[in-house]
Amino acid sequence: MRRELRFLLNDTPRRLTQVDPTMTVLDYLRLVEGLVGTKEGCNEGDCGACTVVLARPRDGGLAYEAVNACIQFVGTLDGCQLITVEHLAENGTLHPVQQAMVDCHGSQCGFCTPGFVMSLFAMTRHHAAAPDDATVNDVLAGNLCRCTGYAPIAQAAKQAYEEAPRDDRFAAQEAETLEALAALQDDKTLAVADESGSRQFFAPASLEVLAELYEEHPEATLVAGSTDVGLWVTKDLFRPQTVIALGRVAGLARMEETADALEIGAGVTYSDAMARIAAHYPDMSEVMRRLGSVQIRNAGTIGGNIANGSPIGDSPPLLIAAGATLHLRKGTARRSLPLEDFFIDYGRQDRAAGEFVAGMTLPLPQPGQVFRAYKISKRFDQDISALLGAFSLTIEDGRIAEARLAYGGLAATPKRAPAAEAALTGAVWDEATLERAMTALECDFAPISDWRASADYRMTVAKNLLRRCFIETTAPDSATRLVGPGAIGARDYAHV
């Protein structure tokens, strides 16, 4: 094991031997390094004031990703370059993004500005040419401004490309940075502890070591993107004794396509998965695009969304409707089960102590199969679902040969609708069949009321989403979808 956390802070190597397992990157920057440009706003990954950029070696180059420093743990920086707002200007010359923010009057009180600058900086590293309005809107969706307004900031996003499309300084330094980061990569397990030595942080480099560690420490908290666990720490003051981070596990972030399925490792982030999934399930990918922000999707994983068992997690209903199979591992033992069987009750999953989610198999759509998914929330972007419906129908000669309907937010777990499925299977796909299936939903679910929606609202919308699926699959030219503000071309927003 390696007893030293190693990363680059901007261009300066850092080697830490004592690390609090749940110290956030934000607290480290402000309280240890004295770099206070990164701000604390919501402290839960919503407002973007804490946005920093992580650079990692990928495909022979560097991948730059904006993340929320307020919920990311310091230990997850191992082998990365952490870039803060203080690093962008050089010798008194502002970075093109910073200069564009000045020129376009993109800042008033200035509190949110460093976060916006870092999000736009990451955008310039991703896109060689000025992106379209929809991409700019996506990039800015995770940053909150309450005084300037978004118009001048969006204008600055475009003007930054007029200044210098790719920022030659970072391009010129890429080879040197790659070399420095390559020297930090190894196949050893990172193992550090806090000053007392009682609270530990592990980052295994292989599935085998992960399995051994989790069997040895079944009480440990597993962390992938920390987009959920981070809130346990910042809001509930949760202080686990042992944290096992999954970001360095070779193979856990794999995504492979076979002749009939996508094999998705539990460590695959939403950002990495969306394009591959969109090629086969456009609606599924679009719902994922609305899950959190770019910062959240860069860190959060599909496996983590499943493993935490939330009844309002967006991924499980989508994957259940598509017929996904979940793969679990404990030590050397492996088992697989239909994803819907993993969720037993509220807060309970079919997962033994020391057992972890290793990945899933997502079948590819077959001829005659249609897939629709719709997310209902108070805000269009970056909001918790009040209800999510996902429908997979195989239609042959006007009849439904197979139906899989799954909902999130209607029960204590993500759940299929067996009575409604039975009403559909074998029947002609017409208005009468639809009405029977909509009525059957009342046998499948007894929705609750909470601050997001009442029980009556949830059931009404659940029925209406099935009707919308009927309209889209029988009268595809109907205007059931709204094109979002700034959207270009054929992008559909799954929104009612």
N, C-alpha and C positions, 0 to 999 in steps of 0.2 A: 504493500500500500504506500501511497505517497501522502505525506503529512504536511503538504504545503499547497495552498491555493495560489494559482498563478494566472495572471491576466495582464493586459495592457490597460492602463488608465490613460486615455488619449494616446500619447506616444511613449509613456513611461511605464516600465515593467513594475508590477506589484507582486510580492510574494508574502502571503499571510499564513502564519502558522496557528494563530488563535482566531477562531471565527465563531461568533454566535450563530447557531444554525438558522435562526429566523430573522437575523438582522437584514433589513431591506437595503437595496442599493441606494435608495433615497437617503436613508439615515446614514449610511456609510459615507456618501458624498458630502453631506452637510455637516455631520458631527465628527467625522474622522478626518476627511480630506479638506474640509473647509471650503468646498466648492458649492456655493449657495445659489448659483444661477438656476439650478434645478429646483423647482418649487414644490411645496406640499399644498395640494388643494383638497380634493375629496378624500384622498388616502384610500381609495378603493378601485382605482383603475378606470374611472369614468371621465374625469375632466381633462386629462392630458397635460396638466401643468408640470408634471414630473417627467415628461417624455425624454428619454435618452435613446441613443442608437447603439446597437451591438453589431459588430462586424465579425463574421466567421468565415473561415476558408470553405469554399464550395465550388465544385466544378472548375477548379483551376484558378478561380478568382476569389473575390471577397463578396459576400452577401451582407448588405446593410439592412438592418431591420429596426424599426422604431418599436420600443417597448415602454411599459409603465414602470418606472423605477420604484414607485411606492409599494408595489406588491411583489416585486422580483427579489429573491433572496441573493445575497452576495455570493454564496457558494456556487450559484449557477453560472457565475461569470468565468469559471475555469476554462482556459483556452481561448477566450474571446478578447476582442478590443472593445472597451467601453468608451464611447465618445460622448462628451458633454458639450453644452453650449459654449463653454469657455474656450473650447479647442477650435472653434470654427474661424474666428478672426485670426489674421496672421500679420504681425508687425504693424498693427494699427489699421490694417485694411479689412473691412468687413467681408464676410462671406457673401456671395451673390444673393443668397436668400435673405440674409440680414439687411443688405443694402436695399433690396426690393421692398422689404417691410417698411423701411424708413421712407423710401421714395413714394410708396403708395399709401402712406399714413395708416399702416396696419396695426398700430399700437396706440392705446390711450393710457390706461393705468399701468400697463406693462407687465402685470403679474403673470398673465397667461402666455406672454410673448415668447419666452424661451422654449416652451413646449411646442408652440406652433412652428417656431424656427426649426426645431429638431425633426418634427414630422415632415416638414417641407424639404429639409436637407436629405432625409432618407429617400424621399420621392425623387430628388434629383439624381441620386445614386442608382435608383431602379430604372428610371426612364431617361433615355438619352435625348429624346425630343420632348417638347412641351406636351403634357398629357391633355386629354379632352376634359370637358367640364365634369363628366361623371366620375372620372378618376380623381380629380381634385376634390370633389365632394366626398368621395370615399376616404381619401387621405385625411381630410379635416374633420370627419365625423367623430373622431375620438378626442377632439380638442375643443374645450368650451371657452367662448369669449362672451362676456356680458356687457361690454361697453363699446368696443370698436365696431362690432358687427362683422359678418363674414365677407361682404363684398370686397373691401379693400385687401383683405388677406388672400382671397381667391385671385384677385388681380396680381398680388405680389407673387403668387405661385407661378403665374404665367411669365411675369416680367423677369423672374430669376433666370429663365432660359434665354432671355434676350441679353442678359449680362454675361453669362457663361454657361452654356448648356450642360457641361459635365464637370465643371470645377476642376481645372487642370492640376491644382495642388494635390488633391486626394488621389487623382489618377496617377500622378507622378510618384506618389509615395506607396502605391499599392504593392509593388514588388517587395519593397522593404518591409512593409507591414505583414505581408504574407510570409516572408521568411521568419520574422519574429514570432508570428503565431504558430508556424509549423514547428518551431523549436519547443513549443509548449504542449504539443499533442503527444500523447502516449497511451498505452493500453493499461495503465495502472489505475487502481481504484483510489479516488481521493478520499481521505479520511482526516477530518479536522474536528476540533472541539472548541468550546468556549473556554474562558480563563479558568473556570472551576474544573474543567475536564469531564464534567458530568453530562453535558448535553453535546451530542455528536451530530456531525453532518457527513454523510457518505454520498459519493457520486461514482457508482460502479461503471466500468467501461464495457461490460459484456453481460449478456442475459444470464449466463451461468453464475457469475458473481452476484448479480442482482437476486437471483433465486436463492443463493446461499445466504446472503445478507438478510433477506426478508424472512427466511425461515429462522434465522438466528435472532432477529429482532421483529417478531410479528406485531409488536405494539407500535412500530415505527410509522411515521406519516410519510406516505409516498407523495412526491411532488414532481409534476411535469412542468406545466407553465405557471403554476401557483396563482392562476387567475381566480381560483376559488379559495385555496388554502391561504393565500395571501390576505384575504379578508378575515379569515379566522384569526389571524395574527393581529392585523391592524384594528379590527373592530371588536373582536371578542377577547383580545389579549391572550390568545391561545399560545402556550409555550411547550411544544412537544419536546420530550427528552431526546428523541432520535428522529432525524430527517434523512430520507433516502431520495436523492434527486435522480431523475431518469434521463436527463438531457444528454448524457455522454454514453448511454448504453448502445453499443453497436448493434444494428439490426432492428431496434425498437422503432426507429423513424423510417423504416423501409416502406415503400409502396410499389407493388408490382401488379401488372395486368397480365392475366392469363387469357385463354380463349373464352372463358365464360364468367370470369370474376375479377374483382379488384381485391388484392390482399393488402390490407391496411394495418400497419403496425400501430400499437397503442400510443406511440410517441409522435405520430405524424401530426403536425400542426394544421389548423384550418387553412392557413395561407398556402401551405404546401399541397393540401388535398384538393382545394376547390377547383382548380383547372382540370385535373384528372377526372374528378367526379362530374363536372359540368359537361364533359364530352358525352356522358351517358345519361345523367340525371340533371338536366338544367335546373329544374325546380329545387332539387335538393341543394345544389350549389348556391342558388340565389338566397335560400333561407339562411344558409351558413354565412353568406356575405352580410346579412343583417345581424348576425350574432356578434355582439360587441363591436369593437372598432378594429382598425388595422393593428393597433398596438396589442389588443387582446388576441386577435386571430394569429398574430405572429408568435405568440407565446402559448396560447391555449391549445390543447390537443383533443382530438375526438375520443381517444381512449379515456382521458381524464373526465370528459363530460359524461361518459357512460359509468365509469367507476364510482363517481360520487353519488350516483343514484337519485339525482334530483327529479321530482315529478314534473318539473317545468323545464328540464334540459331540452334544448332544441334538437340535438343529434339523435337521441334514441327513437322517437316516433318515426323520423325519416328512415332510419336504418331498419327498424322493425317492419315497416310497410314494404320495404324492398326485399325482405327476407334474409337479413344478415345473420351470420353465425358468429358467435363470440368464442374466442380462444383464451383459456386461462392456464396458468402454470403455478405450481407449488413445488419447489425443489426440482426434482427431475420428472415429476408427474405432470402430465398435460391432459386437459380435457376440453371438449367443445360442447356448446349448447346453443339452441336458438336464442337470439338476443332477448326476445320477449320473456323467456323463462328466467332470465338473470334477475329481474326485478320481482321481489317477493311481496314486499309491503313498504309502507313509507319508512325510509331510512334503513331498509333491510334488503340486502342482495345475496344471491347464491354465491358467496365467496368465503372460503374458509380463512382462518388466521394464517398469515404467511403466504396466501395465494394472491396473485396479481393478474390484471388484465394484460395479456400479451399482444392481442390484435384481434382483427375481425376479417371475415370474408364477406364481401358485398357482391352478390350475383349481378351480372350484367343483364339489362333488359332483354327479353326475348321477343320474337316477332308477335305482334298483336298485343303486347303489353304496353300500357300507358301508365305514367306516374305523374301525380300532381301533389303539390305540397303548398300549404298556405300558413303563414304566421300572422297572428292577430296580437297587436300590442298597442299601447297608448302612443308611443313614438315609433316612427318608421324605422329608424336606425338605433342600434345600441340600447335595446330595452328588453326587459323580461317578457316572455310570452304570457298573455292572458289565456291563450289557447293556440294550439298548433295541430293541424290536421294533415295527415299524409295518406295518400290513396294509391294503391297499385291494382290495376284491373287488367286482366287478360280477356280481350273481347274477340270472339270467333263467330263469324256469321251473325252478328248482331246480338249474340248472347254472351253473358259473362261466364267464362269458363273457370276463372279463379278471381277471388277478391281478397285483398289484404288492406284493412283499414286500421290506422293507428292514430291515437290522439295523445297529446301531452297537455297537462293542465286540467284534464277532466276527472282524474282519479288520483289516488295516492302514489301511483306509479305510472310511467308511460305504458299504455295498454292497447291491445287490439280490441276490436268490436265484434265479437263472435256472432251475436244475434243479427247484427246488420249484415255481416258477411254472408251468413246463411240465407238471408232474404235476397241477396244479390246473386249468389252462385247458381248457375244453371238457368237463370231467368233472362228474358229479353230485356235489354237495357233501354227501358222506356219510362215514361212518367209514373206509371203505376208501380213499377218495381222500385223506382226512386222513393216514392212515398212510403212503401212498406219498409224500406231500409231506414229511412229517416225516423219512422215510428219505432223501429227496433232499437235505435240508439238509446231510447229511454230505458230499455232492459239492460243495456250494457254498462251504463254509467249512472251514478248518483252524484252529480257535481256539487262542490262546496261553494260557499260564498266567501270572498275575502276582499281585500282592498283593491285587487286588480279587476275583479268582475264578480257579479252575482251568479248564483247557480242557474237562474233562469236565462241570464244572458249567455252563459257558457253553452247550455244545451241548445238554445236557439241558434247560436253561431255554429256549433258543431253540425247541426242539420243543414244550415245554409252553406257551409263549406262543401258538404257532400253534394248539394244541389249545384254549386258552382262547378264541381268536378264533372257532374252530368252535363251541364251546359257546354263546358269546354271540350268534352269528348264527343258530343253529339252535334253541336253547332259551333265548330271551332272559330268561326269568324265573328262570334259575338264579342262585344266590348266588355270583357270581364276583367281586364287588366289595365291599370293606370301606369303610364310611363312616368317615372320619377323625375323630379326637377333636375335639369341638366343632363339627363340621360341621352345618349347618342345611339342612333341606329336601332337595332332590334332588341336591346336589353329590356326584358320584362321584369317588373318589380312585383313580387308575389304579395299583393296588397289588395285588400277589399276596401 
